[in-house]
Amino acid sequence: MKKTDETLLFPLVSEALEKLSEPNPKHFEPSGGFPSSQPDPSAGGPQPRYPKKPHYRAVFVSDTHLGTKAARADLLLDFLKSMTCDKLFLVGDIIDGWQLKSRWYWDTTHNDVIRRVLKMAKHGTQVIYIPGNHDEGLRGFEGYNMAGVEIAEETIYQAQNGKRYWVLHGDKFDGVVKYAKWLAHLGDHAYVMLLRLNTMVNWARHKFGYPYWSLSSYLKHKVKNAVEYIGKYEEAVAAEAERMGVDGVICGHIHHAERRFFGKTEYMNDGDWVESCTALVERMDGAFEILHWADEVRARADKAGGRRTRKGRGKPDAPLPVAAE
């Protein structure tokens, strides 16, 4: 990206976010803009009752890759609407600038995700955006605020128990991204092709009533080199966190949700929203947990008695836990 493009990027993105933060006349919520788990204090008379949403101290989401057909924006939007939180960390690769430069794709659900994040920021959630390698055009604007969204290169998050966690995207520990960017772009194209194949496989599975299954995740766990790469990445990030003197690290980048310890250093990866559809949350009692949202949606559909059977009977409540078309 040219330097002039980088200079123009921030004001253009900021202006777009400001427009998206304006109310959308096509979307109306009974709460008049307030989170649906809370009544509108300006309204008179008895207030309608809505199911109470879970509230978290912090939520960590990364690798949503908005701007690609593989992005599960429907499941992400469903997740963001299902909860409230004090802090929302967007841990890189939220918007896929690499793919948008070569092939433009942006639908209304992607807009709705951005609107939801901005609405959360407007109603008191602190939103911190840490750019990754796919949205690297926003790097260099650390300290700026876009429509209530703070941009940071990385940050330290203090959990309820007082432990300090280093929060970053994590691509600087990827030797291919750091030292052979052309190879990273080549790998990205191969990965996009794999995700398209994943889409076709899940389209067929959906037709026969089977739930979502990630072909790319399966191959990652079966291919020896991929398993070794993930292991070395986790070790490298945890080792640097230990050197910094923090208690743990929270990152993304490799699309592999994980919680484990390397010695006394806790490593947590929040996963992605193109394969596993996962988020890392800190509950109000201070416990961390990885949420697998496709499984949550599937369980919700099962409970409602609407999951499709192999004979195709019944319809699950939206969104379907299948790959994006």
DAQUIPE-V943958 format. One record per residue. N is the residue number from 1. RES is the residue in one letter. PHI is phi in whole degrees, 0 to 359 (NA if undefined). Layout:
N,RES,PHI
N,RES,PHI
This chain:
1,M,NA
2,K,291
3,K,299
4,T,295
5,D,296
6,E,296
7,T,295
8,L,278
9,L,299
10,F,299
11,P,298
12,L,293
13,V,295
14,S,299
15,E,295
16,A,296
17,L,294
18,E,298
19,K,293
20,L,293
21,S,285
22,E,288
23,P,302
24,N,264
25,P,296
26,K,279
27,H,241
28,F,238
29,E,246
30,P,304
31,S,279
32,G,68
33,G,107
34,F,278
35,P,306
36,S,295
37,S,274
38,Q,234
39,P,285
40,D,278
41,P,292
42,S,276
43,A,274
44,G,268
45,G,77
46,P,294
47,Q,265
48,P,294
49,R,259
50,Y,237
51,P,302
52,K,288
53,K,273
54,P,293
55,H,242
56,Y,244
57,R,293
58,A,207
59,V,230
60,F,239
61,V,229
62,S,214
63,D,53
64,T,279
65,H,52
66,L,299
67,G,104
68,T,231
69,K,290
70,A,284
71,A,295
72,R,272
73,A,297
74,D,294
75,L,291
76,L,297
77,L,297
78,D,300
79,F,295
80,L,297
81,K,280
82,S,274
83,M,213
84,T,231
85,C,204
86,D,286
87,K,226
88,L,238
89,F,258
90,L,261
91,V,264
92,G,91
93,D,56
94,I,285
95,I,249
96,D,271
97,G,295
98,W,300
99,Q,285
100,L,295
101,K,289
102,S,263
103,R,207
104,W,284
105,Y,211
106,W,200
107,D,251
108,T,294
109,T,294
110,H,296
111,N,299
112,D,296
113,V,297
114,I,298
115,R,300
116,R,295
117,V,298
118,L,294
119,K,293
120,M,298
121,A,297
122,K,295
123,H,259
124,G,111
125,T,284
126,Q,279
127,V,251
128,I,243
129,Y,253
130,I,251
131,P,299
132,G,253
133,N,284
134,H,281
135,D,242
136,E,294
137,G,299
138,L,271
139,R,290
140,G,102
141,F,248
142,E,302
143,G,96
144,Y,277
145,N,234
146,M,250
147,A,51
148,G,95
149,V,257
150,E,275
151,I,256
152,A,219
153,E,291
154,E,194
155,T,203
156,I,249
157,Y,251
158,Q,261
159,A,283
160,Q,299
161,N,279
162,G,90
163,K,290
164,R,252
165,Y,240
166,W,277
167,V,250
168,L,206
169,H,290
170,G,112
171,D,292
172,K,288
173,F,262
174,D,260
175,G,299
176,V,294
177,V,294
178,K,283
179,Y,246
180,A,219
181,K,297
182,W,299
183,L,289
184,A,297
185,H,295
186,L,298
187,G,298
188,D,296
189,H,296
190,A,296
191,Y,293
192,V,298
193,M,297
194,L,296
195,L,293
196,R,294
197,L,296
198,N,301
199,T,296
200,M,295
201,V,299
202,N,284
203,W,297
204,A,295
205,R,299
206,H,297
207,K,298
208,F,264
209,G,83
210,Y,270
211,P,284
212,Y,298
213,W,216
214,S,268
215,L,295
216,S,295
217,S,295
218,Y,299
219,L,295
220,K,300
221,H,282
222,K,266
223,V,280
224,K,302
225,N,297
226,A,293
227,V,297
228,E,295
229,Y,298
230,I,299
231,G,298
232,K,292
233,Y,298
234,E,299
235,E,297
236,A,295
237,V,295
238,A,295
239,A,296
240,E,292
241,A,297
242,E,295
243,R,297
244,M,285
245,G,86
246,V,265
247,D,275
248,G,189
249,V,221
250,I,234
251,C,212
252,G,220
253,H,79
254,I,266
255,H,56
256,H,217
257,A,293
258,E,199
259,R,226
260,R,199
261,F,249
262,F,246
263,G,68
264,K,263
265,T,267
266,E,270
267,Y,253
268,M,226
269,N,240
270,D,276
271,G,83
272,D,200
273,W,232
274,V,238
275,E,240
276,S,272
277,C,54
278,T,234
279,A,218
280,L,261
281,V,230
282,E,251
283,R,289
284,M,294
285,D,274
286,G,93
287,A,278
288,F,268
289,E,207
290,I,264
291,L,264
292,H,258
293,W,287
294,A,299
295,D,292
296,E,297
297,V,294
298,R,297
299,A,294
300,R,297
301,A,294
302,D,298
303,K,295
304,A,281
305,G,74
306,G,244
307,R,294
308,R,296
309,T,267
310,R,297
311,K,274
312,G,85
313,R,274
314,G,86
315,K,227
316,P,284
317,D,289
318,A,295
319,P,274
320,L,284
321,P,279
322,V,230
323,A,294
324,A,296
325,E,283
